[in-house]
């Protein structure tokens, strides 16, 4: 696992190391003090983005409509980020969508009740729920049905494919001169995925354009905002592909890991259920506003993000100028990674860092909003994940619904010690084996 290997390097050579990968210089930071230098002190100079060769597929327009993969934070990037912040991720906007998220969560609950006593794939169900939460905000419709959680649905395959291609090791990234040859076929695969993704969105966008021309469109979603601001179909396709891929995959990964940890830690699970019972009383409906005020639920979410950060190395930065970090020279063009997995597993910062201990956050004001450099699951600085406010609502809400309405057991009579917690590395740090559980409705 690259994040573990880099953590071991840091233990031997220090919190700031450089490696030569082919013709490329890679700099890796693995401590809060280095993170402060990268994300705060030299935020502007180190805010460039290293864009993998496979991501630069034909048909994508990264330089105009990418939040995550735009090479520099220019005026176009700032405009797009501001638009998303004010019309998609702003507090008042998210608050107005609470009923939508609650509805999707209760659809998940009702589906699980129909599957009581049967084995279900938690990751797939959560993925469908989170994806539909986001797609309803973007286009006012579901993209996948819960009944398809065991099927290879097209949208699910595309999202997972995009994430996998973006995180696959590629010799063209180490030797850019080989980029046009596409020796591993990753760029072609990326291009095929983008084409298929666009084929899904194109009819939806065109239908909306026609409705607007006929004055029959009554939707108040993000697609309307983009059309009002003159975005082309290609630009909307690129942005939606990025928002859905990043938004659904990271939240799903976080919830699956949190559930796995709660299944393994029986006493912690009981404490979460007790808090939910007290706060919700006999209610058969989960209110988002209540969940967000529950201290132990929030502590479990933070602990899951700490122990299993969705992106252990974050997305790669790039130095747009030469600068000095902790008295070391970072050359222009260098690729920069921050190993947040190493930081959140550092025994000098965290007591029992390898253990799931939510109570550590009960007496702490530490949060993941980019100001506490010991805890950066969503990064920090101007490149911080813009979707953090939405994830901070989705993850506890879905997790609370799974814990409050159901008791869970492992299939085939397995013991808790047999639950596989092996990681699968990528842009997001997923469980290698899917979390398969049997739900039992709680009275």
ZAVEX-473601 format. One record per residue (C-alpha): chain; residue in three letters; z, x, y. Coordinates in pm, whole numbers, padded with zeros to 5 digits. Example, Ala and Ser with C-alpha at 12.3 -4.5 7.8 and 13.67 -1.06 7.14 Angstrom:
# residues 2
chaine->A residu->Ala pz->00780 px->01230 py->-00450
chaine->A residu->Ser pz->00714 px->01367 py->-00106
***
This chain:
# residues 443
chaine->A residu->Unk pz->00000 px->00000 py->00000
chaine->A residu->Unk pz->-00107 px->00162 py->00331
chaine->A residu->Unk pz->00195 px->00036 py->00530
chaine->A residu->Unk pz->00435 px->00177 py->00271
chaine->A residu->Unk pz->00250 px->00509 py->00251
chaine->A residu->Unk pz->00253 px->00539 py->00631
chaine->A residu->Unk pz->00624 px->00454 py->00633
chaine->A residu->Unk pz->00691 px->00741 py->00393
chaine->A residu->Unk pz->00481 px->00974 py->00612
chaine->A residu->Unk pz->00694 px->00876 py->00912
chaine->A residu->Unk pz->01012 px->00958 py->00722
chaine->A residu->Unk pz->00877 px->01309 py->00660
chaine->A residu->Unk pz->00682 px->01388 py->00979
chaine->A residu->Unk pz->00839 px->01165 py->01242
chaine->A residu->Unk pz->00768 px->00828 py->01412
chaine->A residu->Unk pz->00438 px->00937 py->01570
chaine->A residu->Unk pz->00175 px->01091 py->01343
chaine->A residu->Unk pz->-00199 px->01147 py->01357
chaine->A residu->Unk pz->-00444 px->01147 py->01068
chaine->A residu->Unk pz->-00809 px->01240 py->01042
chaine->A residu->Unk pz->-01007 px->00976 py->00854
chaine->A residu->Unk pz->-01364 px->01099 py->00832
chaine->A residu->Unk pz->-01470 px->01160 py->01192
chaine->A residu->Unk pz->-01205 px->00925 py->01332
chaine->A residu->Unk pz->-00863 px->01009 py->01475
chaine->A residu->Unk pz->-00591 px->00765 py->01366
chaine->A residu->Unk pz->-00253 px->00760 py->01541
chaine->A residu->Unk pz->00035 px->00567 py->01383
chaine->A residu->Unk pz->00363 px->00474 py->01552
chaine->A residu->Unk pz->00661 px->00370 py->01340
chaine->A residu->Unk pz->00960 px->00327 py->01574
chaine->A residu->Unk pz->01068 px->00100 py->01861
chaine->A residu->Unk pz->01050 px->00389 py->02109
chaine->A residu->Unk pz->00687 px->00458 py->02016
chaine->A residu->Unk pz->00609 px->00086 py->02032
chaine->A residu->Unk pz->00746 px->00074 py->02387
chaine->A residu->Unk pz->00516 px->00361 py->02485
chaine->A residu->Unk pz->00211 px->00191 py->02332
chaine->A residu->Unk pz->00272 px->-00171 py->02431
chaine->A residu->Unk pz->00452 px->-00124 py->02763
chaine->A residu->Unk pz->00433 px->00220 py->02921
chaine->A residu->Unk pz->00065 px->00279 py->02839
chaine->A residu->Unk pz->-00032 px->-00082 py->02771
chaine->A residu->Unk pz->-00351 px->-00073 py->02980
chaine->A residu->Unk pz->-00480 px->00260 py->02852
chaine->A residu->Unk pz->-00409 px->00176 py->02488
chaine->A residu->Unk pz->-00523 px->-00187 py->02502
chaine->A residu->Unk pz->-00874 px->-00123 py->02374
chaine->A residu->Unk pz->-00958 px->-00267 py->02035
chaine->A residu->Unk pz->-01098 px->-00074 py->01740
chaine->A residu->Unk pz->-01352 px->-00318 py->01594
chaine->A residu->Unk pz->-01427 px->-00271 py->01220
chaine->A residu->Unk pz->-01794 px->-00227 py->01139
chaine->A residu->Unk pz->-01795 px->-00530 py->00908
chaine->A residu->Unk pz->-01663 px->-00755 py->01186
chaine->A residu->Unk pz->-01965 px->-00670 py->01401
chaine->A residu->Unk pz->-02183 px->-00896 py->01191
chaine->A residu->Unk pz->-02520 px->-01032 py->01293
chaine->A residu->Unk pz->-02481 px->-01372 py->01453
chaine->A residu->Unk pz->-02135 px->-01303 py->01597
chaine->A residu->Unk pz->-02084 px->-01258 py->01969
chaine->A residu->Unk pz->-01761 px->-01062 py->01982
chaine->A residu->Unk pz->-01809 px->-00920 py->02329
chaine->A residu->Unk pz->-01826 px->-01266 py->02488
chaine->A residu->Unk pz->-01597 px->-01497 py->02294
chaine->A residu->Unk pz->-01342 px->-01302 py->02091
chaine->A residu->Unk pz->-00970 px->-01307 py->02158
chaine->A residu->Unk pz->-00876 px->-01054 py->01893
chaine->A residu->Unk pz->-01180 px->-00830 py->01846
chaine->A residu->Unk pz->-01311 px->-00780 py->02199
chaine->A residu->Unk pz->-01329 px->-00405 py->02257
chaine->A residu->Unk pz->-01176 px->-00409 py->02607
chaine->A residu->Unk pz->-00957 px->-00641 py->02812
chaine->A residu->Unk pz->-01220 px->-00714 py->03076
chaine->A residu->Unk pz->-01255 px->-01017 py->03304
chaine->A residu->Unk pz->-01431 px->-01223 py->03035
chaine->A residu->Unk pz->-01151 px->-01158 py->02787
chaine->A residu->Unk pz->-00888 px->-01243 py->03050
chaine->A residu->Unk pz->-01066 px->-01571 py->03132
chaine->A residu->Unk pz->-01083 px->-01670 py->02765
chaine->A residu->Unk pz->-00721 px->-01579 py->02701
chaine->A residu->Unk pz->-00606 px->-01772 py->03009
chaine->A residu->Unk pz->-00804 px->-02076 py->02896
chaine->A residu->Unk pz->-00642 px->-02065 py->02553
chaine->A residu->Unk pz->-00298 px->-02007 py->02700
chaine->A residu->Unk pz->-00317 px->-02303 py->02939
chaine->A residu->Unk pz->-00515 px->-02554 py->02729
chaine->A residu->Unk pz->-00417 px->-02464 py->02374
chaine->A residu->Unk pz->-00086 px->-02277 py->02356
chaine->A residu->Unk pz->00102 px->-02385 py->02672
chaine->A residu->Unk pz->00445 px->-02541 py->02619
chaine->A residu->Unk pz->00352 px->-02882 py->02762
chaine->A residu->Unk pz->00032 px->-02894 py->02558
chaine->A residu->Unk pz->00217 px->-02811 py->02236
chaine->A residu->Unk pz->00489 px->-03063 py->02317
chaine->A residu->Unk pz->00227 px->-03336 py->02360
chaine->A residu->Unk pz->00096 px->-03261 py->02009
chaine->A residu->Unk pz->00435 px->-03292 py->01834
chaine->A residu->Unk pz->00353 px->-03632 py->01681
chaine->A residu->Unk pz->00033 px->-03489 py->01531
chaine->A residu->Unk pz->00219 px->-03205 py->01360
chaine->A residu->Unk pz->00492 px->-03440 py->01239
chaine->A residu->Unk pz->00226 px->-03669 py->01092
chaine->A residu->Unk pz->00060 px->-03384 py->00903
chaine->A residu->Unk pz->00396 px->-03267 py->00769
chaine->A residu->Unk pz->00480 px->-03616 py->00643
chaine->A residu->Unk pz->00138 px->-03634 py->00474
chaine->A residu->Unk pz->00236 px->-03314 py->00292
chaine->A residu->Unk pz->00572 px->-03467 py->00195
chaine->A residu->Unk pz->00411 px->-03784 py->00060
chaine->A residu->Unk pz->00158 px->-03581 py->-00137
chaine->A residu->Unk pz->00436 px->-03371 py->-00293
chaine->A residu->Unk pz->00628 px->-03687 py->-00383
chaine->A residu->Unk pz->00322 px->-03799 py->-00577
chaine->A residu->Unk pz->00328 px->-03465 py->-00760
chaine->A residu->Unk pz->00698 px->-03472 py->-00852
chaine->A residu->Unk pz->00760 px->-03287 py->-01176
chaine->A residu->Unk pz->00420 px->-03119 py->-01167
chaine->A residu->Unk pz->00335 px->-02758 py->-01082
chaine->A residu->Unk pz->00198 px->-02717 py->-00729
chaine->A residu->Unk pz->00060 px->-02417 py->-00543
chaine->A residu->Unk pz->00274 px->-02391 py->-00227
chaine->A residu->Unk pz->00038 px->-02153 py->-00047
chaine->A residu->Unk pz->-00266 px->-02376 py->-00094
chaine->A residu->Unk pz->-00086 px->-02693 py->00019
chaine->A residu->Unk pz->00063 px->-02522 py->00321
chaine->A residu->Unk pz->-00275 px->-02373 py->00407
chaine->A residu->Unk pz->-00436 px->-02718 py->00407
chaine->A residu->Unk pz->-00156 px->-02862 py->00620
chaine->A residu->Unk pz->-00162 px->-02583 py->00879
chaine->A residu->Unk pz->-00542 px->-02582 py->00889
chaine->A residu->Unk pz->-00547 px->-02956 py->00958
chaine->A residu->Unk pz->-00284 px->-02920 py->01229
chaine->A residu->Unk pz->-00506 px->-02669 py->01404
chaine->A residu->Unk pz->-00839 px->-02845 py->01342
chaine->A residu->Unk pz->-00702 px->-03169 py->01489
chaine->A residu->Unk pz->-00610 px->-02979 py->01804
chaine->A residu->Unk pz->-00957 px->-02824 py->01818
chaine->A residu->Unk pz->-01183 px->-03114 py->01712
chaine->A residu->Unk pz->-00956 px->-03415 py->01642
chaine->A residu->Unk pz->-01023 px->-03428 py->01267
chaine->A residu->Unk pz->-00905 px->-03287 py->00934
chaine->A residu->Unk pz->-01101 px->-03004 py->00777
chaine->A residu->Unk pz->-00956 px->-03026 py->00427
chaine->A residu->Unk pz->-00780 px->-03287 py->00212
chaine->A residu->Unk pz->-00454 px->-03211 py->00033
chaine->A residu->Unk pz->-00609 px->-03334 py->-00291
chaine->A residu->Unk pz->-00840 px->-03035 py->-00271
chaine->A residu->Unk pz->-00555 px->-02785 py->-00286
chaine->A residu->Unk pz->-00657 px->-02675 py->-00636
chaine->A residu->Unk pz->-01027 px->-02678 py->-00560
chaine->A residu->Unk pz->-01238 px->-02405 py->-00409
chaine->A residu->Unk pz->-01308 px->-02592 py->-00083
chaine->A residu->Unk pz->-01574 px->-02441 py->00140
chaine->A residu->Unk pz->-01366 px->-02405 py->00455
chaine->A residu->Unk pz->-01079 px->-02244 py->00263
chaine->A residu->Unk pz->-01314 px->-01996 py->00096
chaine->A residu->Unk pz->-01472 px->-01907 py->00429
chaine->A residu->Unk pz->-01142 px->-01848 py->00605
chaine->A residu->Unk pz->-01007 px->-01632 py->00322
chaine->A residu->Unk pz->-01340 px->-01448 py->00299
chaine->A residu->Unk pz->-01339 px->-01364 py->00669
chaine->A residu->Unk pz->-00986 px->-01225 py->00646
chaine->A residu->Unk pz->-01067 px->-01019 py->00336
chaine->A residu->Unk pz->-01386 px->-00869 py->00479
chaine->A residu->Unk pz->-01208 px->-00775 py->00802
chaine->A residu->Unk pz->-00934 px->-00590 py->00614
chaine->A residu->Unk pz->-01142 px->-00419 py->00342
chaine->A residu->Unk pz->-01161 px->-00035 py->00360
chaine->A residu->Unk pz->-01509 px->00055 py->00482
chaine->A residu->Unk pz->-01663 px->00402 py->00479
chaine->A residu->Unk pz->-01866 px->00300 py->00787
chaine->A residu->Unk pz->-01541 px->00289 py->00988
chaine->A residu->Unk pz->-01464 px->00649 py->00893
chaine->A residu->Unk pz->-01821 px->00771 py->00944
chaine->A residu->Unk pz->-01981 px->00542 py->01207
chaine->A residu->Unk pz->-02318 px->00714 py->01164
chaine->A residu->Unk pz->-02340 px->00533 py->00827
chaine->A residu->Unk pz->-02281 px->00191 py->00985
chaine->A residu->Unk pz->-02641 px->00071 py->00978
chaine->A residu->Unk pz->-02670 px->00152 py->00607
chaine->A residu->Unk pz->-02390 px->-00092 py->00516
chaine->A residu->Unk pz->-02325 px->00104 py->00195
chaine->A residu->Unk pz->-02056 px->-00136 py->00069
chaine->A residu->Unk pz->-02238 px->-00451 py->00172
chaine->A residu->Unk pz->-01943 px->-00568 py->00382
chaine->A residu->Unk pz->-02147 px->-00628 py->00695
chaine->A residu->Unk pz->-02395 px->-00843 py->00502
chaine->A residu->Unk pz->-02110 px->-01039 py->00348
chaine->A residu->Unk pz->-01958 px->-01088 py->00693
chaine->A residu->Unk pz->-02292 px->-01208 py->00830
chaine->A residu->Unk pz->-02327 px->-01457 py->00544
chaine->A residu->Unk pz->-01975 px->-01590 py->00609
chaine->A residu->Unk pz->-02043 px->-01630 py->00982
chaine->A residu->Unk pz->-02368 px->-01816 py->00907
chaine->A residu->Unk pz->-02194 px->-02055 py->00669
chaine->A residu->Unk pz->-01909 px->-02109 py->00912
chaine->A residu->Unk pz->-02153 px->-02194 py->01191
chaine->A residu->Unk pz->-02329 px->-02444 py->00964
chaine->A residu->Unk pz->-02001 px->-02638 py->00941
chaine->A residu->Unk pz->-01932 px->-02645 py->01313
chaine->A residu->Unk pz->-02286 px->-02693 py->01444
chaine->A residu->Unk pz->-02317 px->-03064 py->01349
chaine->A residu->Unk pz->-01968 px->-03136 py->01486
chaine->A residu->Unk pz->-02046 px->-02971 py->01819
chaine->A residu->Unk pz->-02385 px->-03140 py->01848
chaine->A residu->Unk pz->-02237 px->-03480 py->01768
chaine->A residu->Unk pz->-01981 px->-03429 py->02044
chaine->A residu->Unk pz->-02248 px->-03321 py->02292
chaine->A residu->Unk pz->-02445 px->-03636 py->02213
chaine->A residu->Unk pz->-02137 px->-03853 py->02257
chaine->A residu->Unk pz->-02072 px->-03697 py->02596
chaine->A residu->Unk pz->-02430 px->-03760 py->02705
chaine->A residu->Unk pz->-02391 px->-04125 py->02604
chaine->A residu->Unk pz->-02051 px->-04147 py->02777
chaine->A residu->Unk pz->-01896 px->-04246 py->02445
chaine->A residu->Unk pz->-01669 px->-03945 py->02390
chaine->A residu->Unk pz->-01300 px->-04028 py->02423
chaine->A residu->Unk pz->-01150 px->-03719 py->02258
chaine->A residu->Unk pz->-00902 px->-03500 py->02443
chaine->A residu->Unk pz->-00914 px->-03181 py->02241
chaine->A residu->Unk pz->-00999 px->-02816 py->02287
chaine->A residu->Unk pz->-01366 px->-02872 py->02207
chaine->A residu->Unk pz->-01386 px->-03098 py->02513
chaine->A residu->Unk pz->-01230 px->-02823 py->02723
chaine->A residu->Unk pz->-01484 px->-02567 py->02604
chaine->A residu->Unk pz->-01777 px->-02802 py->02666
chaine->A residu->Unk pz->-01641 px->-02884 py->03013
chaine->A residu->Unk pz->-01639 px->-02510 py->03084
chaine->A residu->Unk pz->-02000 px->-02454 py->02976
chaine->A residu->Unk pz->-01948 px->-02276 py->02644
chaine->A residu->Unk pz->-02257 px->-02254 py->02423
chaine->A residu->Unk pz->-02257 px->-02354 py->02056
chaine->A residu->Unk pz->-02264 px->-01989 py->01950
chaine->A residu->Unk pz->-01964 px->-01908 py->02166
chaine->A residu->Unk pz->-01769 px->-02208 py->02032
chaine->A residu->Unk pz->-01855 px->-02114 py->01673
chaine->A residu->Unk pz->-01724 px->-01761 py->01721
chaine->A residu->Unk pz->-01404 px->-01873 py->01891
chaine->A residu->Unk pz->-01326 px->-02147 py->01638
chaine->A residu->Unk pz->-01390 px->-01911 py->01349
chaine->A residu->Unk pz->-01138 px->-01668 py->01493
chaine->A residu->Unk pz->-00877 px->-01928 py->01584
chaine->A residu->Unk pz->-00888 px->-02098 py->01243
chaine->A residu->Unk pz->-00890 px->-01774 py->01045
chaine->A residu->Unk pz->-00602 px->-01614 py->01231
chaine->A residu->Unk pz->-00400 px->-01929 py->01291
chaine->A residu->Unk pz->-00406 px->-02075 py->00942
chaine->A residu->Unk pz->-00373 px->-01752 py->00745
chaine->A residu->Unk pz->-00076 px->-01600 py->00928
chaine->A residu->Unk pz->00134 px->-01919 py->00935
chaine->A residu->Unk pz->00059 px->-01992 py->00570
chaine->A residu->Unk pz->00159 px->-01640 py->00470
chaine->A residu->Unk pz->00486 px->-01662 py->00664
chaine->A residu->Unk pz->00582 px->-02000 py->00513
chaine->A residu->Unk pz->00499 px->-01892 py->00159
chaine->A residu->Unk pz->00713 px->-01578 py->00191
chaine->A residu->Unk pz->00999 px->-01777 py->00347
chaine->A residu->Unk pz->00991 px->-02028 py->00061
chaine->A residu->Unk pz->00983 px->-01750 py->-00197
chaine->A residu->Unk pz->01288 px->-01586 py->-00040
chaine->A residu->Unk pz->01478 px->-01916 py->-00026
chaine->A residu->Unk pz->01397 px->-01986 py->-00393
chaine->A residu->Unk pz->01539 px->-01645 py->-00486
chaine->A residu->Unk pz->01844 px->-01683 py->-00262
chaine->A residu->Unk pz->02009 px->-02003 py->-00384
chaine->A residu->Unk pz->02309 px->-01993 py->-00151
chaine->A residu->Unk pz->02087 px->-01944 py->00152
chaine->A residu->Unk pz->01874 px->-02240 py->00042
chaine->A residu->Unk pz->02188 px->-02456 py->00019
chaine->A residu->Unk pz->02292 px->-02358 py->00371
chaine->A residu->Unk pz->01951 px->-02454 py->00511
chaine->A residu->Unk pz->01959 px->-02788 py->00328
chaine->A residu->Unk pz->02312 px->-02857 py->00451
chaine->A residu->Unk pz->02210 px->-02794 py->00813
chaine->A residu->Unk pz->01912 px->-03025 py->00776
chaine->A residu->Unk pz->02126 px->-03299 py->00616
chaine->A residu->Unk pz->02381 px->-03284 py->00896
chaine->A residu->Unk pz->02124 px->-03285 py->01176
chaine->A residu->Unk pz->01886 px->-03541 py->01026
chaine->A residu->Unk pz->02149 px->-03760 py->00859
chaine->A residu->Unk pz->01977 px->-04030 py->00650
chaine->A residu->Unk pz->01645 px->-04008 py->00836
chaine->A residu->Unk pz->01333 px->-04000 py->00623
chaine->A residu->Unk pz->01132 px->-03856 py->00908
chaine->A residu->Unk pz->01134 px->-03500 py->01037
chaine->A residu->Unk pz->01146 px->-03467 py->01416
chaine->A residu->Unk pz->00999 px->-03143 py->01546
chaine->A residu->Unk pz->01236 px->-03132 py->01843
chaine->A residu->Unk pz->01536 px->-03147 py->01608
chaine->A residu->Unk pz->01408 px->-02874 py->01376
chaine->A residu->Unk pz->01350 px->-02634 py->01665
chaine->A residu->Unk pz->01717 px->-02665 py->01761
chaine->A residu->Unk pz->01852 px->-02582 py->01415
chaine->A residu->Unk pz->02001 px->-02234 py->01428
chaine->A residu->Unk pz->02000 px->-02156 py->01055
chaine->A residu->Unk pz->01643 px->-02277 py->01003
chaine->A residu->Unk pz->01535 px->-02059 py->01294
chaine->A residu->Unk pz->01731 px->-01765 py->01152
chaine->A residu->Unk pz->01551 px->-01803 py->00817
chaine->A residu->Unk pz->01212 px->-01806 py->00992
chaine->A residu->Unk pz->01298 px->-01493 py->01190
chaine->A residu->Unk pz->01424 px->-01319 py->00877
chaine->A residu->Unk pz->01104 px->-01405 py->00691
chaine->A residu->Unk pz->00899 px->-01262 py->00978
chaine->A residu->Unk pz->01118 px->-00949 py->00975
chaine->A residu->Unk pz->01107 px->-00885 py->00602
chaine->A residu->Unk pz->00742 px->-00987 py->00561
chaine->A residu->Unk pz->00557 px->-00942 py->00891
chaine->A residu->Unk pz->00223 px->-01127 py->00856
chaine->A residu->Unk pz->00026 px->-00826 py->00985
chaine->A residu->Unk pz->00228 px->-00515 py->00884
chaine->A residu->Unk pz->00010 px->-00276 py->01087
chaine->A residu->Unk pz->-00095 px->-00534 py->01349
chaine->A residu->Unk pz->-00457 px->-00515 py->01465
chaine->A residu->Unk pz->-00585 px->-00165 py->01553
chaine->A residu->Unk pz->-00578 px->-00060 py->01918
chaine->A residu->Unk pz->-00806 px->00202 py->02076
chaine->A residu->Unk pz->-00737 px->00449 py->02356
chaine->A residu->Unk pz->-00981 px->00383 py->02642
chaine->A residu->Unk pz->-00856 px->00700 py->02814
chaine->A residu->Unk pz->-00669 px->01013 py->02709
chaine->A residu->Unk pz->-00294 px->00980 py->02763
chaine->A residu->Unk pz->00043 px->01128 py->02669
chaine->A residu->Unk pz->00275 px->00943 py->02430
chaine->A residu->Unk pz->00613 px->01107 py->02370
chaine->A residu->Unk pz->00468 px->01439 py->02490
chaine->A residu->Unk pz->00177 px->01418 py->02244
chaine->A residu->Unk pz->-00184 px->01382 py->02356
chaine->A residu->Unk pz->-00365 px->01070 py->02240
chaine->A residu->Unk pz->-00739 px->01144 py->02277
chaine->A residu->Unk pz->-00980 px->00890 py->02422
chaine->A residu->Unk pz->-01131 px->00677 py->02147
chaine->A residu->Unk pz->-00843 px->00730 py->01904
chaine->A residu->Unk pz->-00754 px->00436 py->01681
chaine->A residu->Unk pz->-00388 px->00333 py->01712
chaine->A residu->Unk pz->-00172 px->00142 py->01467
chaine->A residu->Unk pz->00190 px->00033 py->01501
chaine->A residu->Unk pz->00365 px->00001 py->01166
chaine->A residu->Unk pz->00592 px->-00297 py->01235
chaine->A residu->Unk pz->00674 px->-00314 py->00863
chaine->A residu->Unk pz->00835 px->00032 py->00891
chaine->A residu->Unk pz->01029 px->-00071 py->01202
chaine->A residu->Unk pz->01170 px->-00386 py->01043
chaine->A residu->Unk pz->01270 px->-00194 py->00728
chaine->A residu->Unk pz->01442 px->00090 py->00917
chaine->A residu->Unk pz->01806 px->00124 py->00796
chaine->A residu->Unk pz->01904 px->00285 py->01127
chaine->A residu->Unk pz->01810 px->-00041 py->01304
chaine->A residu->Unk pz->01881 px->-00307 py->01041
chaine->A residu->Unk pz->02176 px->-00338 py->00805
chaine->A residu->Unk pz->02055 px->-00385 py->00448
chaine->A residu->Unk pz->01693 px->-00397 py->00567
chaine->A residu->Unk pz->01545 px->-00481 py->00227
chaine->A residu->Unk pz->01765 px->-00787 py->00180
chaine->A residu->Unk pz->01695 px->-01144 py->00298
chaine->A residu->Unk pz->01992 px->-01202 py->00531
chaine->A residu->Unk pz->01919 px->-01478 py->00790
chaine->A residu->Unk pz->02276 px->-01463 py->00920
chaine->A residu->Unk pz->02191 px->-01137 py->01098
chaine->A residu->Unk pz->02009 px->-01348 py->01360
chaine->A residu->Unk pz->02286 px->-01606 py->01411
chaine->A residu->Unk pz->02481 px->-01377 py->01642
chaine->A residu->Unk pz->02176 px->-01210 py->01794
chaine->A residu->Unk pz->01947 px->-01307 py->02082
chaine->A residu->Unk pz->01664 px->-01101 py->01932
chaine->A residu->Unk pz->01332 px->-01287 py->01924
chaine->A residu->Unk pz->00967 px->-01223 py->01838
chaine->A residu->Unk pz->00825 px->-01295 py->02185
chaine->A residu->Unk pz->00732 px->-00933 py->02253
chaine->A residu->Unk pz->01040 px->-00811 py->02441
chaine->A residu->Unk pz->01242 px->-00679 py->02146
chaine->A residu->Unk pz->01054 px->-00377 py->02018
chaine->A residu->Unk pz->01258 px->-00363 py->01696
chaine->A residu->Unk pz->01098 px->-00694 py->01598
chaine->A residu->Unk pz->00727 px->-00738 py->01671
chaine->A residu->Unk pz->00558 px->-00962 py->01410
chaine->A residu->Unk pz->00322 px->-01092 py->01681
chaine->A residu->Unk pz->00279 px->-00758 py->01861
chaine->A residu->Unk pz->00352 px->-00714 py->02235
chaine->A residu->Unk pz->00183 px->-00635 py->02563
chaine->A residu->Unk pz->-00148 px->-00775 py->02679
chaine->A residu->Unk pz->-00285 px->-00781 py->02323
chaine->A residu->Unk pz->00004 px->-00985 py->02187
chaine->A residu->Unk pz->-00102 px->-01271 py->01958
chaine->A residu->Unk pz->-00180 px->-01567 py->02189
chaine->A residu->Unk pz->-00105 px->-01815 py->01911
chaine->A residu->Unk pz->00260 px->-01712 py->01878
chaine->A residu->Unk pz->00396 px->-02027 py->02053
chaine->A residu->Unk pz->00210 px->-02250 py->01806
chaine->A residu->Unk pz->00321 px->-02049 py->01501
chaine->A residu->Unk pz->00680 px->-02059 py->01626
chaine->A residu->Unk pz->00664 px->-02438 py->01592
chaine->A residu->Unk pz->00448 px->-02477 py->01281
chaine->A residu->Unk pz->00638 px->-02239 py->01055
chaine->A residu->Unk pz->00991 px->-02387 py->01092
chaine->A residu->Unk pz->00857 px->-02742 py->01086
chaine->A residu->Unk pz->00665 px->-02704 py->00759
chaine->A residu->Unk pz->00940 px->-02492 py->00601
chaine->A residu->Unk pz->01208 px->-02747 py->00694
chaine->A residu->Unk pz->01003 px->-03030 py->00540
chaine->A residu->Unk pz->00969 px->-02845 py->00209
chaine->A residu->Unk pz->01340 px->-02764 py->00196
chaine->A residu->Unk pz->01480 px->-03094 py->00324
chaine->A residu->Unk pz->01285 px->-03341 py->00112
chaine->A residu->Unk pz->01269 px->-03146 py->-00216
chaine->A residu->Unk pz->01458 px->-02932 py->-00459
chaine->A residu->Unk pz->01242 px->-02675 py->-00634
chaine->A residu->Unk pz->01226 px->-02496 py->-00966
chaine->A residu->Unk pz->01001 px->-02238 py->-01124
chaine->A residu->Unk pz->00751 px->-02357 py->-01387
chaine->A residu->Unk pz->00777 px->-02293 py->-01762
chaine->A residu->Unk pz->01155 px->-02246 py->-01745
chaine->A residu->Unk pz->01130 px->-01912 py->-01563
chaine->A residu->Unk pz->01444 px->-01754 py->-01420
chaine->A residu->Unk pz->01471 px->-01665 py->-01050
chaine->A residu->Unk pz->01465 px->-01297 py->-01138
chaine->A residu->Unk pz->01113 px->-01349 py->-01276
chaine->A residu->Unk pz->00972 px->-01463 py->-00941
chaine->A residu->Unk pz->00706 px->-01205 py->-00852
chaine->A residu->Unk pz->00752 px->-01077 py->-00493
chaine->A residu->Unk pz->00473 px->-00818 py->-00507
chaine->A residu->Unk pz->00272 px->-00781 py->-00186
chaine->A residu->Unk pz->-00104 px->-00796 py->-00149
chaine->A residu->Unk pz->-00220 px->-00587 py->00147
chaine->A residu->Unk pz->-00480 px->-00700 py->00399
chaine->A residu->Unk pz->-00489 px->-00788 py->00767
chaine->A residu->Unk pz->-00220 px->-01033 py->00654
chaine->A residu->Unk pz->00046 px->-00936 py->00402
chaine->A residu->Unk pz->00020 px->-01204 py->00133
chaine->A residu->Unk pz->00197 px->-01254 py->-00197
chaine->A residu->Unk pz->-00006 px->-01099 py->-00476
chaine->A residu->Unk pz->00076 px->-01389 py->-00708
chaine->A residu->Unk pz->00064 px->-01745 py->-00572
chaine->A residu->Unk pz->00395 px->-01928 py->-00533
chaine->A residu->Unk pz->00386 px->-02196 py->-00805
chaine->A residu->Unk pz->00678 px->-02441 py->-00799
chaine->A residu->Unk pz->00780 px->-02782 py->-00929
chaine->A residu->Unk pz->00906 px->-03028 py->-00664
chaine->A residu->Unk pz->01187 px->-03276 py->-00724
chaine->A residu->Unk pz->01244 px->-03531 py->-00448
chaine->A residu->Unk pz->01593 px->-03515 py->-00300
chaine->A residu->Unk pz->01789 px->-03835 py->-00257
***
